[in-house]
Amino acid sequence: MSTFHSETVEPCERSLTPSDEAYRGLLLAVLTSQVSFERPQNLRQTLLFALTATSLVLWALAAWPELLPVTVRSMSLGVWLLLFTAVLYTWVVELLWLRRSNHARRHRRAMAPPPAAKT
């Protein structure tokens, strides 16, 4: 029967070794990729909130057409169409990024050496 023993590790200050330096570029690439994914995702969420607010205005205008003049109705329809198109665009950009990321992940797995056999 084996016993699991965990030790607490104290953080220590140390300088980067040459092997750590090799991973700095990889870490930078991963973080840059993550930020490039989060940007359209955050923009899409913001645009969805704006689209929801515009939809509420359009609903009120449909329920009470005499409330505001025709120019406001046509302007709000134009804004809604613009926001809807922007949401679709950011959604497509996000899907393309996920597709590219999944392809790269599958490619890395295929190129990885097989695991060592246990003896």
ROLUMVO-406708 format. One line per field, with one value per atom (N, C-alpha, C): x, y, z; atom name. Coordinates in steps of 0.1 Angstrom, whole numbers. Example, Ala and Ser with C-alpha at 12.3 -4.5 7.8 and 13.67 -1.06 7.14 Angstrom:
BEGIN
east	c(132 / 123 / 132 / 128 / 137 / 129) $
north	c(-57 / -45 / -33 / -22 / -11 / 0) $
up	c(78 / 78 / 78 / 71 / 71 / 79) $
at	c(N / CA / C / N / CA / C) $
END
This chain:
BEGIN
east	c(8 / 0 / 9 / 6 / 14 / 7 / 15 / 9 / 13 / 3 / 5 / 10 / 21 / 27 / 29 / 23 / 25 / 32 / 41 / 48 / 44 / 44 / 41 / 54 / 53 / 64 / 64 / 75 / 76 / 81 / 74 / 79 / 93 / 101 / 115 / 118 / 127 / 131 / 143 / 143 / 155 / 156 / 167 / 169 / 165 / 162 / 158 / 171 / 169 / 180 / 178 / 188 / 187 / 175 / 171 / 159 / 147 / 146 / 135 / 133 / 145 / 145 / 139 / 141 / 135 / 120 / 115 / 100 / 94 / 102 / 96 / 89 / 95 / 89 / 76 / 76 / 64 / 53 / 56 / 47 / 41 / 50 / 45 / 35 / 38 / 30 / 16 / 16 / 4 / -5 / 1 / -6 / -11 / -3 / -8 / -19 / -19 / -30 / -43 / -41 / -53 / -59 / -51 / -56 / -63 / -57 / -64 / -77 / -79 / -92 / -102 / -97 / -106 / -111 / -103 / -107 / -121 / -122 / -135 / -146 / -143 / -153 / -159 / -150 / -155 / -163 / -158 / -165 / -179 / -180 / -193 / -202 / -197 / -206 / -211 / -202 / -206 / -216 / -214 / -223 / -237 / -237 / -249 / -258 / -251 / -258 / -264 / -257 / -262 / -273 / -272 / -283 / -295 / -294 / -305 / -312 / -304 / -310 / -317 / -311 / -318 / -331 / -330 / -342 / -354 / -350 / -361 / -367 / -359 / -364 / -373 / -369 / -377 / -390 / -390 / -402 / -412 / -406 / -415 / -421 / -413 / -418 / -428 / -427 / -437 / -450 / -449 / -460 / -468 / -460 / -466 / -460 / -465 / -459 / -460 / -470 / -472 / -463 / -455 / -447 / -435 / -429 / -418 / -419 / -413 / -415 / -408 / -412 / -407 / -392 / -386 / -371 / -364 / -369 / -363 / -365 / -377 / -379 / -369 / -368 / -359 / -344 / -341 / -327 / -324 / -334 / -332 / -332 / -339 / -338 / -324 / -319 / -306 / -295 / -296 / -287 / -288 / -300 / -302 / -295 / -297 / -291 / -276 / -271 / -256 / -251 / -257 / -253 / -254 / -265 / -267 / -256 / -252 / -241 / -228 / -226 / -213 / -212 / -223 / -224 / -221 / -227 / -224 / -210 / -204 / -190 / -181 / -183 / -174 / -176 / -188 / -191 / -183 / -183 / -175 / -160 / -155 / -141 / -138 / -146 / -144 / -144 / -153 / -154 / -142 / -137 / -125 / -113 / -112 / -101 / -101 / -113 / -114 / -111 / -115 / -112 / -97 / -90 / -76 / -68 / -73 / -67 / -68 / -80 / -82 / -74 / -72 / -64 / -49 / -44 / -31 / -29 / -39 / -38 / -37 / -45 / -45 / -32 / -26 / -14 / -2 / -2 / 8 / 7 / -5 / -6 / -1 / -4 / 1 / 16 / 22 / 37 / 44 / 37 / 44 / 49 / 60 / 66 / 57 / 57 / 48 / 53 / 44 / 48 / 58 / 67 / 77 / 70 / 74 / 68 / 73 / 63 / 67 / 73 / 83 / 89 / 86) $
north	c(-12 / 0 / 12 / 21 / 33 / 45 / 53 / 65 / 77 / 86 / 98 / 109 / 115 / 125 / 138 / 148 / 161 / 170 / 178 / 188 / 202 / 211 / 225 / 230 / 237 / 243 / 258 / 263 / 277 / 284 / 295 / 302 / 308 / 307 / 312 / 321 / 331 / 339 / 332 / 331 / 326 / 332 / 330 / 336 / 324 / 329 / 319 / 311 / 298 / 290 / 290 / 285 / 284 / 276 / 266 / 258 / 266 / 274 / 283 / 293 / 298 / 308 / 302 / 289 / 283 / 283 / 282 / 282 / 296 / 306 / 320 / 323 / 319 / 322 / 314 / 301 / 293 / 299 / 303 / 310 / 322 / 330 / 343 / 340 / 329 / 325 / 321 / 313 / 308 / 319 / 328 / 339 / 349 / 351 / 360 / 353 / 340 / 333 / 334 / 333 / 334 / 347 / 358 / 371 / 374 / 368 / 370 / 363 / 353 / 346 / 354 / 359 / 366 / 379 / 386 / 399 / 398 / 389 / 388 / 383 / 374 / 369 / 380 / 388 / 400 / 410 / 412 / 421 / 416 / 403 / 397 / 398 / 396 / 397 / 411 / 421 / 435 / 439 / 434 / 436 / 430 / 418 / 411 / 420 / 426 / 434 / 446 / 452 / 464 / 459 / 448 / 442 / 440 / 435 / 433 / 446 / 456 / 469 / 475 / 474 / 479 / 471 / 458 / 450 / 454 / 458 / 463 / 476 / 485 / 497 / 494 / 484 / 480 / 474 / 466 / 460 / 471 / 481 / 492 / 499 / 501 / 509 / 500 / 487 / 479 / 478 / 479 / 478 / 492 / 503 / 516 / 524 / 522 / 529 / 544 / 549 / 564 / 571 / 563 / 568 / 577 / 573 / 580 / 582 / 592 / 594 / 583 / 583 / 573 / 573 / 585 / 585 / 577 / 578 / 571 / 556 / 552 / 538 / 533 / 540 / 535 / 535 / 545 / 546 / 534 / 531 / 519 / 506 / 505 / 493 / 492 / 503 / 503 / 499 / 505 / 502 / 487 / 482 / 467 / 459 / 462 / 454 / 455 / 466 / 468 / 459 / 460 / 452 / 437 / 433 / 419 / 414 / 422 / 418 / 417 / 427 / 426 / 414 / 411 / 399 / 386 / 385 / 374 / 373 / 385 / 385 / 381 / 386 / 382 / 367 / 362 / 348 / 339 / 343 / 336 / 336 / 348 / 349 / 340 / 340 / 331 / 316 / 312 / 298 / 295 / 304 / 301 / 300 / 308 / 307 / 293 / 289 / 276 / 265 / 266 / 255 / 254 / 266 / 266 / 261 / 264 / 260 / 245 / 239 / 225 / 217 / 223 / 217 / 217 / 228 / 228 / 218 / 217 / 208 / 193 / 190 / 176 / 174 / 184 / 182 / 180 / 187 / 185 / 171 / 166 / 153 / 142 / 145 / 135 / 135 / 147 / 148 / 144 / 142 / 139 / 125 / 123 / 109 / 100 / 87 / 78 / 78 / 75 / 74 / 62 / 64 / 53 / 41 / 30 / 17 / 16 / 11 / 9 / -5 / -6 / -19 / -24) $
up	c(0 / 0 / 0 / -9 / -10 / -3 / 3 / 10 / 2 / 0 / -7 / 3 / 0 / 9 / 1 / 5 / -2 / 7 / 1 / 8 / 3 / 11 / 7 / 1 / -10 / -17 / -15 / -10 / -7 / -20 / -24 / -36 / -33 / -43 / -41 / -53 / -51 / -62 / -68 / -81 / -88 / -102 / -108 / -122 / -131 / -143 / -154 / -159 / -160 / -166 / -181 / -188 / -203 / -207 / -200 / -204 / -201 / -191 / -189 / -200 / -204 / -215 / -228 / -230 / -242 / -242 / -230 / -229 / -229 / -227 / -227 / -240 / -251 / -264 / -266 / -261 / -262 / -253 / -241 / -232 / -238 / -244 / -251 / -262 / -270 / -281 / -276 / -265 / -259 / -254 / -247 / -241 / -252 / -262 / -273 / -280 / -282 / -288 / -280 / -267 / -258 / -258 / -258 / -259 / -272 / -283 / -296 / -297 / -289 / -288 / -279 / -268 / -259 / -265 / -273 / -279 / -286 / -296 / -303 / -294 / -285 / -276 / -267 / -262 / -253 / -262 / -274 / -283 / -286 / -289 / -292 / -280 / -268 / -256 / -254 / -257 / -256 / -266 / -279 / -289 / -287 / -280 / -277 / -267 / -258 / -248 / -255 / -265 / -272 / -281 / -287 / -296 / -288 / -275 / -267 / -263 / -260 / -257 / -269 / -281 / -293 / -296 / -293 / -295 / -286 / -274 / -264 / -270 / -275 / -281 / -293 / -301 / -312 / -308 / -297 / -292 / -287 / -280 / -275 / -287 / -298 / -309 / -317 / -317 / -323 / -315 / -302 / -293 / -293 / -294 / -294 / -305 / -318 / -329 / -329 / -322 / -322 / -312 / -304 / -294 / -299 / -310 / -315 / -330 / -336 / -350 / -359 / -372 / -381 / -383 / -382 / -383 / -372 / -360 / -349 / -351 / -356 / -359 / -369 / -380 / -391 / -386 / -378 / -373 / -364 / -355 / -346 / -354 / -364 / -373 / -379 / -384 / -390 / -380 / -368 / -357 / -353 / -353 / -349 / -360 / -373 / -383 / -383 / -380 / -379 / -367 / -356 / -344 / -347 / -353 / -356 / -366 / -376 / -385 / -378 / -368 / -361 / -352 / -346 / -337 / -345 / -357 / -365 / -370 / -373 / -377 / -366 / -354 / -343 / -339 / -341 / -339 / -349 / -361 / -371 / -369 / -365 / -361 / -350 / -340 / -328 / -332 / -341 / -345 / -354 / -362 / -370 / -361 / -351 / -341 / -334 / -330 / -323 / -333 / -345 / -355 / -357 / -359 / -361 / -348 / -336 / -324 / -323 / -326 / -325 / -335 / -347 / -357 / -353 / -347 / -342 / -331 / -322 / -311 / -316 / -326 / -331 / -338 / -345 / -352 / -342 / -331 / -321 / -315 / -313 / -307 / -317 / -330 / -340 / -341 / -339 / -340 / -327 / -316 / -304 / -304 / -298 / -297 / -289 / -292 / -284 / -270 / -260 / -246 / -244 / -235 / -232 / -226 / -229 / -224 / -209 / -201 / -187 / -186 / -177 / -175 / -162) $
at	c(N / CA / C / N / CA / C / N / CA / C / N / CA / C / N / CA / C / N / CA / C / N / CA / C / N / CA / C / N / CA / C / N / CA / C / N / CA / C / N / CA / C / N / CA / C / N / CA / C / N / CA / C / N / CA / C / N / CA / C / N / CA / C / N / CA / C / N / CA / C / N / CA / C / N / CA / C / N / CA / C / N / CA / C / N / CA / C / N / CA / C / N / CA / C / N / CA / C / N / CA / C / N / CA / C / N / CA / C / N / CA / C / N / CA / C / N / CA / C / N / CA / C / N / CA / C / N / CA / C / N / CA / C / N / CA / C / N / CA / C / N / CA / C / N / CA / C / N / CA / C / N / CA / C / N / CA / C / N / CA / C / N / CA / C / N / CA / C / N / CA / C / N / CA / C / N / CA / C / N / CA / C / N / CA / C / N / CA / C / N / CA / C / N / CA / C / N / CA / C / N / CA / C / N / CA / C / N / CA / C / N / CA / C / N / CA / C / N / CA / C / N / CA / C / N / CA / C / N / CA / C / N / CA / C / N / CA / C / N / CA / C / N / CA / C / N / CA / C / N / CA / C / N / CA / C / N / CA / C / N / CA / C / N / CA / C / N / CA / C / N / CA / C / N / CA / C / N / CA / C / N / CA / C / N / CA / C / N / CA / C / N / CA / C / N / CA / C / N / CA / C / N / CA / C / N / CA / C / N / CA / C / N / CA / C / N / CA / C / N / CA / C / N / CA / C / N / CA / C / N / CA / C / N / CA / C / N / CA / C / N / CA / C / N / CA / C / N / CA / C / N / CA / C / N / CA / C / N / CA / C / N / CA / C / N / CA / C / N / CA / C / N / CA / C / N / CA / C / N / CA / C / N / CA / C / N / CA / C / N / CA / C / N / CA / C / N / CA / C / N / CA / C / N / CA / C / N / CA / C / N / CA / C / N / CA / C) $
END
